[in-house]
């Protein structure tokens, strides 16, 4: 058990980012599936699920991953602005990449949800880019 404790204490931020990144991904995927199942078009479902995921990610990254406890309005506004701008940047990449992946044939259904393979691939790319931006620019 000591090895696990040592690894966690040395890499706590990375573990928390992975954990909350996983939860963010689940929020995004679940909301995407809910939108698709409710009859919303695939690209619009992708955009709406992105908004849900970004909002959740800001809260957990600020408070738990990077432990930015500031409540001063200007500092929170700066963090939020940078966070959302970074997510808009990676969101644009996802919005461009998602239909391309559908077009090249990654439109397979997974768990009964059309286009989910493309959604998974886009999510993996977004997670990596978001970590770099959050770690080195935002927090």
ABEGO torsion letter per residue (X at the ends): XAAAAAAAAAAAAAAAAAAAAAAAAAAAAAAAAAAAAAGBBAAAAAAAAAAAAAAAAAAAAAAAAAGBABABAAAAAAAAAAAAAAAAAAAAAAAAAAAAAAAAGAABBBGGBBGAAAAAAAAAAAAAAAAAAAAAAAX
